């Protein structure tokens, strides 16, 4: 993880730099991306010591702000805020995956063959799988890379099962039952 510091209106001591570096390295346990960026802005404004943190990693954009009368306590408080936000985000992701495990989708393959002179649909195969939670954009990208005509997925925003399909003109269509 890349941690960069910006100091405004004061000259930081080596001890403060080391303390902040050591404290913010803890954030790495929440982020699996080695290319994650953590921007730490520390500033002194009269008697207020302010810290503004911006984290960009794995499609995550989190910011936290705190101020107090001591820079060390400000760093501790803003780190606590950032860790709380990361824990909440991790719990949401876990909850989504738990919900998705319980919802299986069954697909039937239908063929139009004639039985006894009358044309009618016949089920020629069945497939069962669990839809993965993803955004509509992710589903469109995945469908585009697959050789299928449609993709059943769990919408990450609405938590409902959706179907995205390819249209004849090359665009995509989305079926959202609105459960």
N, C-alpha and C positions, 0 to 999 in steps of 0.2 A: 504494500500500500504506500502510495506517495503522500507524504504529509508536508505541506508548505505553510510557512508562517509569514504573517505580515504584522509589523509593529508600527503603530502610529502614535505620535506625540510623546514618545519616551524611548530611551535606550535600554534594551533589556539586558539583564545580567546573564552570565553563563549559567548560573544556577536556575534561573527562571526558564531559560531555553531548554535545559536538560529536563527539568520537572515537567514542562508542557509536553515535550517529545515523549517522555516515558509514559505519561498519563494517556495521551492520545493513541499510542500504539495498541492500547487495549481494544480499540474499536475494530481492529483487524480480525478478532475472533468472530465477529458478526458478519463479516464480508468475505466471501470466498474469492472474489476477483482480485488478482494480483495487480491489475492496472487501476485499482480504485484510487480516487483522488480525495484528499481531505484538506480543505483550505481553512486555516485557522487565522482569523483576524483579531488581533488584540489591540485595544486602544485605550488611552487615558484621556479623559475629558474632565478637567478641573479635578474634582475629588472622586469621580466615578471611574471605575475600571471595568471596561466592557469587553466581552468576547462574543464573536459571531463565527459560527462554524457552518461549513457547507460540505456535505458528503455526496459524491457522485460515484456510484458503483452498481454493477449488475442491473441497470435500469432503475436504480434507486436514486432519488434526489431528496435529501433530508437536510434541513437547516435548523439550527438552534441558536438562541441568543440569551445572554444573561449579563447582568451587571451587579457590582457590589463595590465596597470600599477597599477591597484587597484583591490583587490580581490572582493570587494563589487560590483563594476561595472562589473567585469567579471561574477559573479554569475547572475546578472541581464541580461546581454547580452546572456549568454548561455541558460537561462530560456526562453527568448524571442524566440530564435531559436527553442528550443524544442517545445514550444507551437505552433509556426507557422507550424512545421512539423505535429504535431498532428491535427491541424485544417485542413490542406490540406488532411490528410488521412481520417478524418471524412467526409469531403465534397465529396471525391471520393466514399466512401461507400454509402452516401446518393444519389449521382448521379446514381450509379449502381442500387440501389433499385428502383429509379424512372423509369429508363429505363426498368427494368424487369417487372414493373407493366403494361406497355403498350403492352407487347408481350404475347399473349395467344397462347397456343398450343391446337389443337384439335386432339383427337385420335379416330379412328374408329375401332370397333371390327368387324372382317370379319369372316364369317362362310362359309364353302364350303358345300352347300346343293344343291341337284339337283332340278332344276325347269323344269318341263315338260320333264323329261328324260335327260336333258343336265346338267352336273355338272358346277357350276359357283359360284363365291363368292357372298355372301349376307352380307350386313352390319347389324349386330345384336345389336349394341349399340354405343353410342358416349359419349365421356368424354372430358371436356374442363378444362384446368388449366393453371396457369402462372408458367413458369419455374423459379426456384430460382437461383440467382447467387452463384456459388461455384467453387472451383478448381476441377480438374479432380480427385485428390486423395480423396477429400471429397465426390465426387459423387460415386466413387468406394466403399468407406466405407458405404455410405448410401444404395447403391444397394445391397451390401453384407448383410446388416441387414434387408432388405426388402425381401418379397417373390415374387418379380416381376422378369421378365426376362430382362427388360430394364428400363432405367431412362432417361427422357428428362430433361436437365438442361441448364442454361446459364453459359457458361465458363467465369469465373471471369477475366482471363487474356486477352482473345480475344473478349469478349463481345458478342460472337456468340452463337446460340443455338446448343448444341451438344447432342448426344445420346450415352450413355454407355450401353453395353449389356453383358450378361453372355454367354460365349462360352461353347460348349459341354465338353471341357477338363477342365473346371473350371476357366479358365482365363477370362479376360475382353477384350472386343473390344470397340473401340471408333469411332464414326462417327462424323466427323467435316466437315460440308459443306464448310467452308472457306469463309463465306459471307464477 
